[in-house]
Amino acid sequence: MRIRDWDSNLKVRLFGEAMMNITYWMFFPFLAIYFADEFGKNKAGLLLVFSQLFSVFANLMGGYCADRFGRKRMMVLSSFGQGLSFLAFAIASSPWFQSPWVGFVSFTFAGVFGSFYWPASQAMVADVVKEKDRNSVFAIFYTSINIAVVIGPILGAIFYVHYRFQLLLIAAVVCMLLGLILAKWTRETAPIHQNTSHSRNGKWYYFLQNQLKDYALIVKDKTFLLFILAGVLAGQTFMQLDLLFPVYIKEVVKQQNLFTIGSWSFAVKGEQAFGIVLAENGFLVALMTVVVTKWMGKYYERNVFVLSSVVYAISIILFSQTQWIWGFMFAMVVFTFAELMGAGLQQSFVSKLAPEHMRGQYFAAASLRFTIARTIAPLSIPMTNWIGYGWTFFALSILALVSAGLYWMMFHTFEKQKIVV
């Protein structure tokens, strides 16, 4: 499906979200280093876990609100909320006021509003795109994000250390601009419910009661529950991209030559080395997502899901065995291939399982793979103090292999459900 044939909502979002993502990735990958330097690795890891707990609940609430109050409304409100959060973070990093604690609280609120945005945005795609075209649409949005992951970290490696205040201020402005764009040039796509009385009731506990009932139905879907569990374990590897990896690379890469031509050489230190490795990931994803998604579409989904987790395990072992910048770059190639294998297929798989009237909640529950994974993943940072980097990486690779087994069980359950139906 070509972009010019897309619904106008998706075209507007592709442009607006691209602006936001580039700005966001100029500083986000370096925040693990910032908090580790300010609070120490043990405290930083525990604080990041704590901040993500709020995102878990916001993620569930976001899916419910997307189905009850509309995709557009939730996306607009979330964009403005993120903008205000980044503005507070910028103030806490300004030349006139320095407070890591205010910065941390602002970062937490930004994550909460991001969790409200995500399920509504994914459900909107499912609302306006036919099932046969969803893989390619999700893949293009994923590619857009990763173009930002190429540009953002490179610019961040140059500007972040000396211009964090300015970058955060720009992020605040761009988020609010995105909210205005969505408010003006998008329309609502949520299906109209026959019975909406429970969403109109002013009593908050009725709202919560109905929400819990809906999510109880999702939990009873055994296939979907296995999908969540497998995704959480696999996510322990993927989430280290902006948690353990930057801290590890900063510690082991003191100063290394990336290129040497005659008497001229280009040397990098920890933050710069990580920026290059992360930009490599974004470049490969931006270049290869559509190609690999089409390639993987030729194979049975079960095999793709399982092999992706196995390749993740291999990549994490490769990271643990090198302290050389080119070794990290090779490991990132393997890591990125694992990421790309399921990039479009996983979102499409969710849309197959989700009833039309509960798409927002299914996508919200599906994104719990990332939210819960991100909640647990920061523990890897203090773990390096307790058991060392080698054993921490080894434990992450084992979790990836366990997720491969859960994906296998998931498809076995899925096939049995289809036979029953």
Contacts in CASP RR format, 6 or more apart in sequence:
PFRMAT RR
TARGET T0000
AUTHOR 0000-0000-0000
METHOD contacts of the structure
MODEL  1
MRIRDWDSNLKVRLFGEAMMNITYWMFFPFLAIYFADEFGKNKAGLLLVF
SQLFSVFANLMGGYCADRFGRKRMMVLSSFGQGLSFLAFAIASSPWFQSP
WVGFVSFTFAGVFGSFYWPASQAMVADVVKEKDRNSVFAIFYTSINIAVV
IGPILGAIFYVHYRFQLLLIAAVVCMLLGLILAKWTRETAPIHQNTSHSR
NGKWYYFLQNQLKDYALIVKDKTFLLFILAGVLAGQTFMQLDLLFPVYIK
EVVKQQNLFTIGSWSFAVKGEQAFGIVLAENGFLVALMTVVVTKWMGKYY
ERNVFVLSSVVYAISIILFSQTQWIWGFMFAMVVFTFAELMGAGLQQSFV
SKLAPEHMRGQYFAAASLRFTIARTIAPLSIPMTNWIGYGWTFFALSILA
LVSAGLYWMMFHTFEKQKIVV
1 129 0 8 1.000
1 133 0 8 1.000
1 136 0 8 1.000
1 137 0 8 1.000
3 11 0 8 1.000
3 14 0 8 1.000
3 140 0 8 1.000
6 14 0 8 1.000
6 129 0 8 1.000
6 137 0 8 1.000
7 128 0 8 1.000
7 129 0 8 1.000
8 185 0 8 1.000
8 186 0 8 1.000
8 187 0 8 1.000
9 124 0 8 1.000
9 128 0 8 1.000
9 186 0 8 1.000
9 187 0 8 1.000
9 189 0 8 1.000
10 124 0 8 1.000
10 125 0 8 1.000
10 128 0 8 1.000
10 129 0 8 1.000
10 137 0 8 1.000
12 181 0 8 1.000
12 182 0 8 1.000
12 185 0 8 1.000
12 186 0 8 1.000
13 121 0 8 1.000
13 124 0 8 1.000
13 141 0 8 1.000
13 182 0 8 1.000
13 186 0 8 1.000
14 140 0 8 1.000
14 141 0 8 1.000
14 144 0 8 1.000
15 181 0 8 1.000
16 178 0 8 1.000
16 181 0 8 1.000
17 121 0 8 1.000
17 141 0 8 1.000
17 144 0 8 1.000
17 145 0 8 1.000
17 178 0 8 1.000
18 144 0 8 1.000
18 147 0 8 1.000
18 148 0 8 1.000
19 174 0 8 1.000
19 177 0 8 1.000
19 178 0 8 1.000
20 79 0 8 1.000
20 171 0 8 1.000
20 174 0 8 1.000
20 175 0 8 1.000
20 178 0 8 1.000
21 144 0 8 1.000
21 145 0 8 1.000
21 148 0 8 1.000
21 149 0 8 1.000
22 147 0 8 1.000
22 148 0 8 1.000
22 151 0 8 1.000
22 152 0 8 1.000
22 155 0 8 1.000
23 152 0 8 1.000
23 167 0 8 1.000
23 170 0 8 1.000
23 171 0 8 1.000
23 174 0 8 1.000
24 148 0 8 1.000
24 171 0 8 1.000
25 148 0 8 1.000
25 149 0 8 1.000
25 151 0 8 1.000
25 152 0 8 1.000
25 153 0 8 1.000
26 152 0 8 1.000
26 153 0 8 1.000
26 155 0 8 1.000
26 156 0 8 1.000
26 159 0 8 1.000
26 160 0 8 1.000
26 167 0 8 1.000
26 171 0 8 1.000
27 156 0 8 1.000
27 160 0 8 1.000
27 164 0 8 1.000
27 167 0 8 1.000
27 168 0 8 1.000
27 171 0 8 1.000
28 242 0 8 1.000
29 153 0 8 1.000
29 241 0 8 1.000
29 242 0 8 1.000
29 246 0 8 1.000
29 274 0 8 1.000
29 275 0 8 1.000
29 278 0 8 1.000
30 156 0 8 1.000
30 160 0 8 1.000
30 246 0 8 1.000
30 271 0 8 1.000
30 274 0 8 1.000
31 107 0 8 1.000
31 242 0 8 1.000
32 44 0 8 1.000
32 48 0 8 1.000
32 242 0 8 1.000
32 243 0 8 1.000
32 246 0 8 1.000
32 247 0 8 1.000
32 378 0 8 1.000
32 381 0 8 1.000
33 246 0 8 1.000
33 247 0 8 1.000
33 250 0 8 1.000
33 271 0 8 1.000
33 274 0 8 1.000
34 100 0 8 1.000
34 164 0 8 1.000
35 44 0 8 1.000
35 45 0 8 1.000
35 47 0 8 1.000
35 48 0 8 1.000
35 100 0 8 1.000
35 104 0 8 1.000
36 44 0 8 1.000
36 45 0 8 1.000
36 247 0 8 1.000
36 381 0 8 1.000
38 44 0 8 1.000
38 100 0 8 1.000
39 47 0 8 1.000
39 100 0 8 1.000
41 247 0 8 1.000
41 381 0 8 1.000
41 382 0 8 1.000
41 384 0 8 1.000
41 385 0 8 1.000
42 381 0 8 1.000
42 382 0 8 1.000
42 385 0 8 1.000
44 378 0 8 1.000
44 381 0 8 1.000
45 378 0 8 1.000
45 379 0 8 1.000
45 381 0 8 1.000
45 382 0 8 1.000
46 378 0 8 1.000
46 379 0 8 1.000
46 382 0 8 1.000
47 104 0 8 1.000
47 378 0 8 1.000
48 243 0 8 1.000
48 378 0 8 1.000
48 381 0 8 1.000
49 375 0 8 1.000
49 376 0 8 1.000
49 378 0 8 1.000
49 379 0 8 1.000
50 108 0 8 1.000
51 104 0 8 1.000
51 107 0 8 1.000
51 108 0 8 1.000
51 111 0 8 1.000
52 371 0 8 1.000
52 374 0 8 1.000
52 375 0 8 1.000
52 378 0 8 1.000
53 375 0 8 1.000
54 108 0 8 1.000
54 111 0 8 1.000
54 112 0 8 1.000
55 111 0 8 1.000
55 112 0 8 1.000
55 114 0 8 1.000
55 115 0 8 1.000
55 371 0 8 1.000
55 374 0 8 1.000
55 375 0 8 1.000
56 115 0 8 1.000
56 368 0 8 1.000
56 371 0 8 1.000
56 372 0 8 1.000
56 375 0 8 1.000
58 111 0 8 1.000
58 112 0 8 1.000
58 113 0 8 1.000
58 114 0 8 1.000
58 115 0 8 1.000
58 116 0 8 1.000
59 115 0 8 1.000
59 116 0 8 1.000
59 118 0 8 1.000
59 119 0 8 1.000
59 364 0 8 1.000
59 367 0 8 1.000
59 368 0 8 1.000
59 371 0 8 1.000
60 211 0 8 1.000
60 215 0 8 1.000
60 364 0 8 1.000
60 365 0 8 1.000
60 368 0 8 1.000
61 116 0 8 1.000
61 211 0 8 1.000
62 74 0 8 1.000
62 115 0 8 1.000
62 116 0 8 1.000
62 119 0 8 1.000
62 120 0 8 1.000
62 364 0 8 1.000
63 74 0 8 1.000
63 119 0 8 1.000
63 120 0 8 1.000
63 123 0 8 1.000
63 360 0 8 1.000
63 361 0 8 1.000
63 363 0 8 1.000
63 364 0 8 1.000
64 211 0 8 1.000
64 214 0 8 1.000
64 215 0 8 1.000
64 361 0 8 1.000
64 364 0 8 1.000
65 74 0 8 1.000
65 116 0 8 1.000
65 120 0 8 1.000
66 74 0 8 1.000
66 119 0 8 1.000
66 120 0 8 1.000
66 123 0 8 1.000
66 190 0 8 1.000
66 360 0 8 1.000
66 361 0 8 1.000
66 363 0 8 1.000
66 364 0 8 1.000
67 123 0 8 1.000
67 190 0 8 1.000
67 357 0 8 1.000
67 358 0 8 1.000
67 359 0 8 1.000
67 360 0 8 1.000
67 361 0 8 1.000
68 193 0 8 1.000
68 196 0 8 1.000
68 199 0 8 1.000
69 199 0 8 1.000
70 120 0 8 1.000
70 188 0 8 1.000
70 190 0 8 1.000
71 120 0 8 1.000
71 121 0 8 1.000
71 123 0 8 1.000
71 124 0 8 1.000
71 127 0 8 1.000
71 188 0 8 1.000
71 189 0 8 1.000
71 190 0 8 1.000
72 120 0 8 1.000
72 124 0 8 1.000
72 182 0 8 1.000
72 183 0 8 1.000
72 186 0 8 1.000
72 187 0 8 1.000
72 188 0 8 1.000
72 189 0 8 1.000
73 188 0 8 1.000
74 116 0 8 1.000
74 117 0 8 1.000
74 120 0 8 1.000
75 117 0 8 1.000
75 120 0 8 1.000
75 121 0 8 1.000
75 124 0 8 1.000
75 179 0 8 1.000
75 182 0 8 1.000
75 186 0 8 1.000
76 179 0 8 1.000
76 182 0 8 1.000
76 183 0 8 1.000
77 116 0 8 1.000
78 113 0 8 1.000
78 114 0 8 1.000
78 116 0 8 1.000
78 117 0 8 1.000
78 120 0 8 1.000
79 113 0 8 1.000
79 117 0 8 1.000
79 175 0 8 1.000
79 176 0 8 1.000
79 178 0 8 1.000
79 179 0 8 1.000
79 182 0 8 1.000
80 175 0 8 1.000
80 176 0 8 1.000
80 179 0 8 1.000
81 109 0 8 1.000
81 110 0 8 1.000
81 113 0 8 1.000
81 175 0 8 1.000
82 110 0 8 1.000
82 111 0 8 1.000
82 113 0 8 1.000
82 114 0 8 1.000
82 117 0 8 1.000
82 175 0 8 1.000
83 110 0 8 1.000
83 113 0 8 1.000
83 171 0 8 1.000
83 172 0 8 1.000
83 173 0 8 1.000
83 175 0 8 1.000
83 176 0 8 1.000
84 109 0 8 1.000
84 172 0 8 1.000
84 176 0 8 1.000
85 106 0 8 1.000
85 107 0 8 1.000
85 109 0 8 1.000
85 110 0 8 1.000
85 111 0 8 1.000
85 113 0 8 1.000
85 172 0 8 1.000
86 106 0 8 1.000
86 110 0 8 1.000
86 168 0 8 1.000
86 169 0 8 1.000
86 171 0 8 1.000
86 172 0 8 1.000
86 175 0 8 1.000
87 168 0 8 1.000
87 169 0 8 1.000
87 172 0 8 1.000
88 102 0 8 1.000
88 103 0 8 1.000
88 105 0 8 1.000
88 106 0 8 1.000
88 109 0 8 1.000
89 102 0 8 1.000
89 103 0 8 1.000
89 106 0 8 1.000
89 107 0 8 1.000
89 110 0 8 1.000
89 168 0 8 1.000
89 172 0 8 1.000
90 165 0 8 1.000
90 168 0 8 1.000
90 169 0 8 1.000
90 171 0 8 1.000
90 172 0 8 1.000
91 97 0 8 1.000
91 102 0 8 1.000
92 98 0 8 1.000
92 99 0 8 1.000
92 100 0 8 1.000
92 101 0 8 1.000
92 102 0 8 1.000
92 103 0 8 1.000
92 106 0 8 1.000
93 103 0 8 1.000
93 164 0 8 1.000
93 165 0 8 1.000
93 168 0 8 1.000
94 165 0 8 1.000
95 165 0 8 1.000
115 367 0 8 1.000
115 371 0 8 1.000
118 363 0 8 1.000
118 364 0 8 1.000
118 367 0 8 1.000
119 360 0 8 1.000
119 361 0 8 1.000
119 363 0 8 1.000
119 364 0 8 1.000
119 367 0 8 1.000
120 360 0 8 1.000
122 347 0 8 1.000
122 350 0 8 1.000
122 360 0 8 1.000
122 363 0 8 1.000
122 366 0 8 1.000
122 367 0 8 1.000
123 190 0 8 1.000
123 359 0 8 1.000
123 360 0 8 1.000
123 363 0 8 1.000
124 189 0 8 1.000
125 134 0 8 1.000
125 137 0 8 1.000
125 138 0 8 1.000
125 141 0 8 1.000
125 347 0 8 1.000
126 134 0 8 1.000
126 351 0 8 1.000
126 354 0 8 1.000
126 359 0 8 1.000
126 363 0 8 1.000
127 189 0 8 1.000
127 190 0 8 1.000
127 191 0 8 1.000
127 359 0 8 1.000
128 189 0 8 1.000
129 137 0 8 1.000
131 348 0 8 1.000
131 351 0 8 1.000
131 352 0 8 1.000
134 347 0 8 1.000
134 348 0 8 1.000
134 351 0 8 1.000
135 293 0 8 1.000
135 297 0 8 1.000
135 344 0 8 1.000
135 345 0 8 1.000
135 347 0 8 1.000
135 348 0 8 1.000
136 290 0 8 1.000
136 293 0 8 1.000
136 294 0 8 1.000
138 343 0 8 1.000
138 344 0 8 1.000
138 347 0 8 1.000
138 348 0 8 1.000
139 289 0 8 1.000
139 290 0 8 1.000
139 293 0 8 1.000
139 343 0 8 1.000
139 344 0 8 1.000
140 289 0 8 1.000
140 290 0 8 1.000
142 285 0 8 1.000
142 289 0 8 1.000
142 343 0 8 1.000
142 344 0 8 1.000
143 285 0 8 1.000
143 286 0 8 1.000
143 289 0 8 1.000
143 290 0 8 1.000
145 285 0 8 1.000
146 281 0 8 1.000
146 282 0 8 1.000
146 283 0 8 1.000
146 285 0 8 1.000
146 286 0 8 1.000
146 289 0 8 1.000
147 282 0 8 1.000
147 286 0 8 1.000
149 278 0 8 1.000
149 279 0 8 1.000
149 281 0 8 1.000
149 282 0 8 1.000
149 285 0 8 1.000
149 286 0 8 1.000
150 279 0 8 1.000
150 282 0 8 1.000
150 283 0 8 1.000
150 286 0 8 1.000
151 279 0 8 1.000
152 279 0 8 1.000
153 274 0 8 1.000
153 275 0 8 1.000
153 276 0 8 1.000
153 278 0 8 1.000
153 279 0 8 1.000
154 275 0 8 1.000
154 276 0 8 1.000
154 279 0 8 1.000
156 167 0 8 1.000
156 275 0 8 1.000
157 271 0 8 1.000
157 272 0 8 1.000
157 274 0 8 1.000
157 275 0 8 1.000
157 276 0 8 1.000
159 166 0 8 1.000
159 167 0 8 1.000
160 167 0 8 1.000
160 271 0 8 1.000
161 271 0 8 1.000
191 356 0 8 1.000
191 357 0 8 1.000
193 199 0 8 1.000
193 357 0 8 1.000
198 206 0 8 1.000
198 207 0 8 1.000
198 210 0 8 1.000
199 207 0 8 1.000
199 210 0 8 1.000
201 207 0 8 1.000
214 358 0 8 1.000
214 361 0 8 1.000
215 361 0 8 1.000
215 365 0 8 1.000
217 358 0 8 1.000
218 224 0 8 1.000
218 358 0 8 1.000
218 361 0 8 1.000
218 362 0 8 1.000
218 365 0 8 1.000
219 225 0 8 1.000
221 353 0 8 1.000
222 413 0 8 1.000
222 417 0 8 1.000
223 353 0 8 1.000
223 410 0 8 1.000
223 413 0 8 1.000
223 414 0 8 1.000
223 417 0 8 1.000
224 353 0 8 1.000
224 362 0 8 1.000
224 365 0 8 1.000
224 366 0 8 1.000
226 406 0 8 1.000
226 407 0 8 1.000
226 409 0 8 1.000
226 410 0 8 1.000
226 413 0 8 1.000
227 349 0 8 1.000
227 350 0 8 1.000
227 353 0 8 1.000
227 366 0 8 1.000
227 369 0 8 1.000
227 407 0 8 1.000
227 410 0 8 1.000
228 365 0 8 1.000
228 366 0 8 1.000
228 368 0 8 1.000
228 369 0 8 1.000
228 372 0 8 1.000
229 406 0 8 1.000
230 305 0 8 1.000
230 309 0 8 1.000
230 403 0 8 1.000
230 404 0 8 1.000
230 405 0 8 1.000
230 406 0 8 1.000
230 407 0 8 1.000
230 410 0 8 1.000
231 369 0 8 1.000
231 373 0 8 1.000
231 403 0 8 1.000
231 406 0 8 1.000
232 368 0 8 1.000
232 369 0 8 1.000
232 372 0 8 1.000
232 373 0 8 1.000
232 376 0 8 1.000
232 403 0 8 1.000
233 373 0 8 1.000
233 399 0 8 1.000
233 400 0 8 1.000
233 402 0 8 1.000
233 403 0 8 1.000
233 406 0 8 1.000
234 308 0 8 1.000
234 309 0 8 1.000
234 312 0 8 1.000
234 369 0 8 1.000
234 373 0 8 1.000
234 399 0 8 1.000
234 400 0 8 1.000
234 403 0 8 1.000
235 369 0 8 1.000
235 370 0 8 1.000
235 373 0 8 1.000
235 377 0 8 1.000
235 403 0 8 1.000
236 373 0 8 1.000
236 376 0 8 1.000
236 377 0 8 1.000
236 380 0 8 1.000
236 396 0 8 1.000
236 399 0 8 1.000
236 400 0 8 1.000
237 312 0 8 1.000
237 313 0 8 1.000
237 315 0 8 1.000
237 316 0 8 1.000
237 396 0 8 1.000
237 397 0 8 1.000
237 399 0 8 1.000
237 400 0 8 1.000
238 312 0 8 1.000
238 339 0 8 1.000
238 373 0 8 1.000
239 370 0 8 1.000
239 373 0 8 1.000
239 374 0 8 1.000
239 377 0 8 1.000
240 316 0 8 1.000
240 377 0 8 1.000
240 380 0 8 1.000
240 396 0 8 1.000
241 278 0 8 1.000
241 281 0 8 1.000
241 335 0 8 1.000
242 278 0 8 1.000
243 377 0 8 1.000
243 378 0 8 1.000
243 380 0 8 1.000
243 381 0 8 1.000
244 377 0 8 1.000
244 380 0 8 1.000
244 381 0 8 1.000
244 384 0 8 1.000
244 392 0 8 1.000
244 396 0 8 1.000
245 274 0 8 1.000
245 277 0 8 1.000
245 278 0 8 1.000
245 319 0 8 1.000
246 271 0 8 1.000
246 274 0 8 1.000
246 278 0 8 1.000
247 381 0 8 1.000
247 384 0 8 1.000
248 319 0 8 1.000
248 384 0 8 1.000
248 389 0 8 1.000
249 270 0 8 1.000
249 273 0 8 1.000
249 274 0 8 1.000
249 277 0 8 1.000
249 328 0 8 1.000
250 270 0 8 1.000
250 271 0 8 1.000
250 273 0 8 1.000
250 274 0 8 1.000
252 323 0 8 1.000
253 268 0 8 1.000
253 269 0 8 1.000
253 270 0 8 1.000
253 273 0 8 1.000
253 274 0 8 1.000
253 323 0 8 1.000
253 325 0 8 1.000
253 328 0 8 1.000
254 269 0 8 1.000
254 270 0 8 1.000
255 267 0 8 1.000
255 268 0 8 1.000
255 269 0 8 1.000
256 267 0 8 1.000
256 268 0 8 1.000
256 273 0 8 1.000
256 324 0 8 1.000
256 325 0 8 1.000
257 265 0 8 1.000
257 266 0 8 1.000
257 267 0 8 1.000
258 266 0 8 1.000
258 267 0 8 1.000
258 268 0 8 1.000
258 276 0 8 1.000
258 325 0 8 1.000
259 265 0 8 1.000
259 266 0 8 1.000
260 266 0 8 1.000
268 276 0 8 1.000
268 325 0 8 1.000
273 325 0 8 1.000
273 328 0 8 1.000
276 325 0 8 1.000
276 329 0 8 1.000
277 325 0 8 1.000
277 328 0 8 1.000
277 329 0 8 1.000
277 332 0 8 1.000
280 329 0 8 1.000
280 332 0 8 1.000
280 333 0 8 1.000
280 336 0 8 1.000
281 332 0 8 1.000
281 335 0 8 1.000
281 336 0 8 1.000
281 339 0 8 1.000
282 336 0 8 1.000
284 332 0 8 1.000
284 333 0 8 1.000
284 336 0 8 1.000
284 340 0 8 1.000
285 336 0 8 1.000
285 339 0 8 1.000
285 340 0 8 1.000
285 343 0 8 1.000
288 336 0 8 1.000
288 340 0 8 1.000
289 340 0 8 1.000
289 343 0 8 1.000
289 344 0 8 1.000
292 337 0 8 1.000
292 340 0 8 1.000
292 341 0 8 1.000
292 343 0 8 1.000
293 340 0 8 1.000
293 342 0 8 1.000
293 343 0 8 1.000
293 344 0 8 1.000
293 345 0 8 1.000
296 304 0 8 1.000
296 340 0 8 1.000
296 341 0 8 1.000
296 342 0 8 1.000
296 345 0 8 1.000
297 304 0 8 1.000
297 345 0 8 1.000
301 345 0 8 1.000
301 349 0 8 1.000
301 411 0 8 1.000
302 407 0 8 1.000
302 408 0 8 1.000
302 411 0 8 1.000
304 341 0 8 1.000
304 342 0 8 1.000
304 345 0 8 1.000
305 342 0 8 1.000
305 345 0 8 1.000
305 346 0 8 1.000
305 404 0 8 1.000
305 407 0 8 1.000
305 410 0 8 1.000
305 411 0 8 1.000
306 404 0 8 1.000
306 405 0 8 1.000
306 407 0 8 1.000
306 408 0 8 1.000
307 341 0 8 1.000
307 404 0 8 1.000
308 338 0 8 1.000
308 339 0 8 1.000
308 341 0 8 1.000
308 342 0 8 1.000
309 338 0 8 1.000
309 400 0 8 1.000
309 401 0 8 1.000
309 403 0 8 1.000
309 404 0 8 1.000
309 405 0 8 1.000
309 407 0 8 1.000
310 400 0 8 1.000
310 401 0 8 1.000
310 404 0 8 1.000
311 334 0 8 1.000
311 337 0 8 1.000
311 338 0 8 1.000
311 341 0 8 1.000
312 335 0 8 1.000
312 338 0 8 1.000
312 397 0 8 1.000
312 400 0 8 1.000
312 403 0 8 1.000
313 397 0 8 1.000
313 398 0 8 1.000
313 400 0 8 1.000
313 401 0 8 1.000
313 404 0 8 1.000
314 334 0 8 1.000
314 338 0 8 1.000
314 397 0 8 1.000
315 331 0 8 1.000
315 332 0 8 1.000
315 334 0 8 1.000
315 335 0 8 1.000
315 338 0 8 1.000
316 335 0 8 1.000
316 393 0 8 1.000
316 396 0 8 1.000
316 397 0 8 1.000
316 400 0 8 1.000
317 393 0 8 1.000
317 394 0 8 1.000
317 397 0 8 1.000
318 327 0 8 1.000
318 330 0 8 1.000
318 331 0 8 1.000
318 334 0 8 1.000
319 328 0 8 1.000
319 331 0 8 1.000
319 335 0 8 1.000
319 393 0 8 1.000
320 389 0 8 1.000
320 390 0 8 1.000
320 393 0 8 1.000
320 394 0 8 1.000
322 328 0 8 1.000
322 330 0 8 1.000
322 331 0 8 1.000
346 366 0 8 1.000
347 363 0 8 1.000
347 366 0 8 1.000
350 362 0 8 1.000
350 363 0 8 1.000
350 366 0 8 1.000
351 359 0 8 1.000
353 362 0 8 1.000
354 360 0 8 1.000
354 361 0 8 1.000
354 362 0 8 1.000
354 363 0 8 1.000
355 362 0 8 1.000
380 392 0 8 1.000
380 396 0 8 1.000
383 392 0 8 1.000
383 395 0 8 1.000
384 392 0 8 1.000
387 395 0 8 1.000
END
